[in-house]
C-alpha cells in the first residue's frame, strides 16, 4: 500500500487497463508534470466488472459503478492517491470520503458514427439503406436513432474501442457503429469518423467527453495538487447534467440525454427522457445565470500559484504550514461555518473536521454535489445544481418517472439488440426511404408554471432560468434545439410551453 503524497515523492494513480483509460490517465499525469516536474507518478492498472463482463449490454448487467468500483475501493484503502475516470462512468453519488478533485477540460461531447468501408460515400444516416445495422449497446442512442431514423436496426456491441472497430471491419455484421467522439479523438482515430451527431440528431450522455480525477476528501495535499488542472466551466456544466440525472434516478438502464453550453456567465442546459424505442420523449430546457462576483471574498488566499508553497520543497511533512489540519485547534470564520453547514451535515464524523478546515484554508471546499471547488465559486455550483434539478422537475411533472419506469422494465424484459422501432405510421416518417423525423411535436396550448426553488443563497436567488418543454411522439418537426423566448426570472421560476400528443406504446 502506498504511503501517500505527504510521505513519499511518488504518486500512485489508479486506472483501468483499456487503451483509452490509460491514454486519459496519461493526459492527466502530463498536465500535472508540467506544473510539478519533480513529482514521480506510478500508474496502477486495474480491471473492473464492466471490463470483464462483455457478453451483456450494460443495461442488462445491472447496478452502478460498473467501471469505477474497484478503483474506488483501492482509493479508499490508500493503495492509490487518485484515480482517473471517464466522468460519464462515475455514479452521481460518490462513496463516503471520496470527492472529485478535478474535472479536466471537456473534449467534444457529441456522439459520432463510424461506417463500414462499403458505405464510405454516405454522409448522413438518412442515406443508409433500409435495414442497415448500427452497433451500439446504449439505450440512449437506440432510443434517439430509432425515433429519428426508423429504417435502421441495432445490434449490441461491447468491448474497447479497438475491439469495436475490429468487429466493424471484420465481422460483416455491422454497417456502422456509434461511439463517443471524445474517446476516438483522444486515441487519434478521428480520421475514421464519417459523421458527428449534433443536437437535433442525438442528445449526448451525461458528462460525456469529460474526465474526472477522484481523490480522498481528507487528502488535502492531493486535492491541492489537482486544483490547478480543474476546469471550472466544464465542472459547472457536468454538475448541472449530473444533478439532472440524479433527480431522475438515471443511469445506463434508462435512456436519458442531455446537452449543455456555457456562454460567459450563462449556463444553457437541455435534457430529455425517452422510451426504449424512442416513441415517447419528454424534453425541456433551462438557463441559469451565474453570479459574476463572489458574495464575499475568500478569507484565506491560496498560498501560491503552484499546488505547494514556493518555499516548501516537495515532498514535505507539512506542505501547508497554515493548514489547520496540522494545528491542534482549527478556527473557522463565519464564512467557513456557513459553507460547512451548507455542504457538510452536522452528522459527519468529527475526524473529518480537520480535513474540511484544511481544504477551506486553501480556498476549497467539497460541494454537496461531490465536486471539490474553490470557495469563491460555491454559488456558481449552487446555480448549476439548481438548474439541473429544475430541469428534472419539469420532466417529472410531465410524467418522466412513468416513462423511465416503462423504459427500465422494457430494457430488462428484452434484448436491447432487438428493440423494435415503432411502426412507420406511428413514427411520422417523412418518406418511405427512411427520411429523418425530428424530435418534436406540434404546438398545443401554452401554459406557465413555477418550479421549486432549491437555492439557499440570496445571490443564487437572483439568477435566472427559462425553459421550453416538449412531450410526445416524433410525428412533427420541432427540433430540441429551438430557441426559447421570454423574460429572465429567478431560478425558482420558468416560462414553459407544454406540448402533448398521443404516446405510442413500446412493442418491446
N, C-alpha and C positions, 0 to 999 in steps of 0.2 A: 504493500500500500504506500502510495506517495505520501511524503511528509507535508507537502503543501507549499504554497507560494512563499510564506514568510520564513521558512527554514532552509530552503534549497534554491539553487539558481535554475532549476528545471521545472517547466510547466507541463503537466500531463494533460493531454487533450483527448477526449473521447470522441470516436467517430464510428459510423457504420462502415462496412467493408466495401461497399459498391464504389465504382469509379467516380460516380457523381458525388457521393458523400465525401470521399477523400479529396476530390477537387475542391468542394466547398470548404472543407476543413482547412486545406492548404491556403485558400484565398484569405481566410480569417487570420491564419498564422502570418501570412505575408504582410497583412495590414499592421499587425501588432509588432512584427520585427522591424518595420520601417520606423516605428516610434521607440522601440526598445531593442536595439541590436544586440545588447548584452545578454538578453534572456534566451535560454535554450528551450525549445519546445519538443516534446515527445508525443507522437500520435499513438494512442491505444485503440486498436481496431476491435470492434465487437459486432456480433450478429444479433438481429432482433427477430421476434416472432414473424413480423411482416416479411422479413428477408427469407425466412426458412419455409414459409407456407406459400407455395407458388401455384398450387393446383386449384385454388379457390379465388373467386373475386373478393376484394376487401370487404364488401358489404356482406359476404357470406361467412367470413371468418368470425365477425362479431367482436364487440369490445372496442376500447380505445387504447391509445398508447401502443399501437401495433409496431411502430418503428422507433419508439422512444423509451420504453420501459426499462430495458436492460441498461441503456445508457444512464438513465436517471438513478437506477439502483447503484451503479458504480459511482456516480457523482455524489450521492447522499452518503455513501460509505467512505468517501475520501480517496478512492482509487484513482480518480481524475480530478483536475481542478476546474475544468469546464468542458462542456460538450457542445458540438455544433449540429444544428438541425436544419432541415427544410422546415420553415415555420408552419407550413400547412399540415405537417405531420404532428405538430405539438398540440396536445389537448388544451382546451381553453381554461381548464382548471389544473394548476400545477400541483405536484406533491408538496406537502408542508415543508418549509425550509428551503425551497428552491425558487429561483427567480430568473427572469430573462434579463441578463446583464447587458446585452446589446442586441440591437436589430441592425443588420447590415443593409446598406442602400439597395433598394429593390431593383432586380432585373425586370425585364419585360414580363408582366404577369399574365399575358394572354396565352391561350391555347393555340397550337398550330397543327397543321396536317402534313404528314409525310406520305406521299403516294408511291405506289409501286411504279417501277420504271415504265411499265406499259401505259401509264397514264401521265407521262411527263408533259404532255401538251395541255393537260387540264389546269385551269387557273381558278375555277370556282367549283364548290361542291355541287351546285345545281347542274353542272355539266357532266357529272359522273353518270354512267349508265344505271338504269333502274336495277335494283338488286345488288349493287356494289356493297361490299362488306368492309366496314371500318373496324379496326381493332381497338377496343378500349374496355376497361373494367370499371369505369367511373359512371355511376348512376347519374351524376350531374350532366356529364357530356351526352350520355344516351338520351336523357330526357329532352335536352335542348335541340340536339340534332334530329331526333325523331319529330319534334314539333316543327322545325324549320325545313327539314329535308326528309319527308316521309317515304321517299323512294329508296332510301338507304337502309341497310341492315347492319347489325352489330354483333361482334364476337368478342368474347373475353380474351384479353392478352395480359400476361403478367411477366415479371422479370425486370432486370435493369435495362437501361436504355440500349445498350449494345445488344442484349438478348432480343429485345423487341424489334430493333431494326433488322437483325438477322432473320427473325421469323418472317418479317415483311418481305425480305428479299428472297428467301429460300423456300418457305413453306407452301407458297401458292394459294394460301387460304385467304389472304387479306388483299384488298385493293388499296388500302391505306391504313395508317394508324394515327391516332390523335394523342398529342403529347403536350406537356408544359413547355412553352418556348424557352423559359429561363434555363431549364436543365440542359436542353440540347445546345443552347448557345454557350453555356459555361464549359461544355466539353469541346467546343469548337466545331460542332457539326451543323451549324446553321445553314450551310450550303445544301443540305438535304431537305430543307423546309420548302414545300410547294406553296403554302398559303398560311397566313395568320388570320385567326378568327377574332373579329372586332366585336364591339358590344352588341350590335344587332344580331349577331350570329351566336355568340356564346359569352355569358357571364362566367367569369373565372372562379376558381375555388378560393375560399377564404385564405388570405395570406400567401397565395401562390406567388412565386417569384422572390419571396423574402427569405433570408436566413436569420436564424436566432441563435444566440450564444447563451446557453443556460449555465448558471453557476449557483453556488450555495449562498443563501441570503446572508449568512453570518460571516462570509469571507469578504471582508471589507477591502482587502488588498486586491483581490481578483476583480471585484466589482469596479474598483478604481482603474485597474489595468484596462478593462474593457470599455470604460466610459468614452474615451476619445474616438472610438470607431463606431459609436452608436449614431444612427441616422434618425433624427427626430421626425422628419416628415413621413418617412416610411413607417416609423413606430406608431405615429398617430393614426395613419390610415389603417394599419393592421389592428390597432386597438379597437377602432370602430367596427371593423369587419369581424373580429373575434367576439366582441360583445354581442353583435347581431347574431352570430351562430350559436353562442352560448344561450341566449334568451330563447332561441328556437329549439334548443336541445339537439343541435345538428351534429353531423359527423359524416363519415363515408357511407353510412347506411341509409342516408336520405339525400335527395337531390336539391341542394341549395347552391345558389350562385350569387356573386357579388361583383361590384365594380366601384372603384373609388379613385378620386383625384384630389390633389391639393393645389390650389391656386392662391398663392400668398397666404393669407390667414383664413381662407375659406376651404372647408372640407366638404367635398361632394361625395355622398355615399348612396349607392343603389343596391338593391338586393331582391331576390326572388326565391320562391319555393315552388317546386314542380311535383306533379305526379310522375311515376316511373316512366310512363310512355309519353310524357310531355303534353298530354291533352288538357291538363289543369295547370294553371300558372297564377301565382299571386306575386305581384310586383309593386315596389314602392321606392321612393327616393327621399332623402333627407339632405339638408345642407346645414352645416354647423359653422358659425363664425367664431374663430379662436381669438382669445384676448391677445392684443399686440404687446402688452406690457404686463409683467408680473404684478399681482395685487400689492406685494410688499417685497422689499429686497431680501435676497438670501443673506442671512445674518453672518455666515462664515464662508468666505470665498474659498474656492478650491486652491490648494497650496501652490500650484504652478500649472504651466501649460502641459506638463507631462504627467503620467499617472503617479509619479513619485516626486517628492520634493527634490529640487536640484542638488541640495547639499546632503542628501542621504543616498549613499551608493546602494545598488541592488546586488545581492539580497541583503535584507536588514531585518533584525528582530523587531524594529519599530519604524516601518516605512511612513507612518503618520504620527509625528510627535504630538500633534494636537488632538489625536483621536481619543475620545472618552472611553473607548473600549479598553484602553490601556491605563485608564485612570480609575481610582477607587470609587469616585462619586460623580457620575455623569451629571451634567447640568443641562436642562432643556429650557430654551427660550419659549415665550408664548407662541411664537410662530411654529416651533418644532412640536410643541404639545398639540396644537391644532392639527398638524399633519399626522401625528401619531394616532390621534383619536379618529381622524377621517379614514385612515388606511390600515390601521392595526388595532383590532379589537382588544379590549382590556383583558380578555381571557388568554392572550398569548403568554407562553411561559416567560417567567421573569428573566430567564437566562438570555432571551433574545434582546433585552433592553440595551445591553452594551453594543450589540451589532447594529441596532437601529440608530443609536447615538453615533456610532462610527460612520455610518452612511450619511446621516444628517450633517455632521460636521465636515464632511467632504462634499456637501452640496447635493446629496442624492437621497432618494427615498424609494422604497418598493411601493409602487402604486397598487391599489387594491385589485387591479386587473392582472397583477403578477409582473408588471413591467418595472424595471429599475429605471428611474428617470430623474433628471435634475429637479430640485425642489422648485426652481423658478418656473418650471413647465407644468407643474401639477394641474393647474386649472385648464391647460390645453388638453391634457389627458382626460380630465373630467368631461370636457365638451365632447371629445371623441367617443368616450364611453356612453355619454348621454345620446349622442347621435345614433350609435349602433343600437342602443336599447329602444329608442323611439322608432327606428325603422322596423325592428322586430315586433314591437307593439302594434304598429299599423297593420302588419300582416296577420298577427294573431287575432286582432279584432275582426278580421275578414275571413277567418277560418283556416289559418295556416296549420294549426295543430292537427285538425282533421285531415287536411291534405297530406301532411307529412306522416301521420299515423297510417294512412292508407298506403302511402309510398313505402313505408318501412315494412308493412305486412306483405305487400306485393313483392318486394325485393327478397324477403325471407321465404316466400312461398314458391318462387320460380327462379329459374336461372337467368341472371341479367343478360347472358349471351342471347337469350331467346325472347327478350322483351319485345312484344309486337308493337308496331306503330299503329295509331288509330286509323280507321278507315278513311279513305280519301274524302268521302262526303262529309265526315265529321271534322276532318282536319282543315278543311277550307283550302285545299291545294289549288294553286293558281293555274297549273296546267298538268296535263297527263304526262308530260315529260319530266315531272319532278321539280317544277319551279318552286322557288322559295316562298314560304308563307311566314311573314314576320311575327314576332312575339307581340301580340296586342289584340285589342278588341275595339268595337265601335263605342263611341261615347254614349253614356247614359246620363241621367240627371246628376248634376254636380252637388256634392254635399260638403259641408265643412265640419271638422271635428277637432278636438283637442286631445293630445296625448298626455301621458303622465310626466310630471316634472321630477326628474330624479337627481338633479343637481343640488348640492348643499352650499355652493359658493355664490355670493352675490354677483361676482364677476361673471360666473358661468350663466347666471340667470339673465344676464343682459345680452347673451349671444342669441343668434338667430337660427331658425330652421324653417325649411319649406319642403313640400313634398308633392309627389303625384303618385297615385296608387292605381294599379290595374288588377282585375281579377277576371279570369275566364279562359276560354279555349282560343286556339290560334286561327280564328276564322276571318280576321281582317288585318289591316295594315298599319297599326300604330306601333312604332318601334319603342323599346325601352329607353332609347336614347333621346326621347322627346324632351325639349326644353320646357321647364316649368316656370310660369309667370306668377307673380304675386308679391305682395309686400313682405318684408322680413318681419319675423316675430321672434319672441323669446323661445328657447329650446322646448318649453312645455307646450308650445302652440304649433300648429301646422295648417297649411291650406291643402285640403285633399280633394282629389277628383276620383270618385269611385266608379268603376265600370264593371258591370255584372253581366255575364252571359251564361248560357247553359253549360254545365260541366259535363264532360264526356267521360264516362266510366272506363277505367282501365280494363283491358281484356286479359291482363295477366292473372 
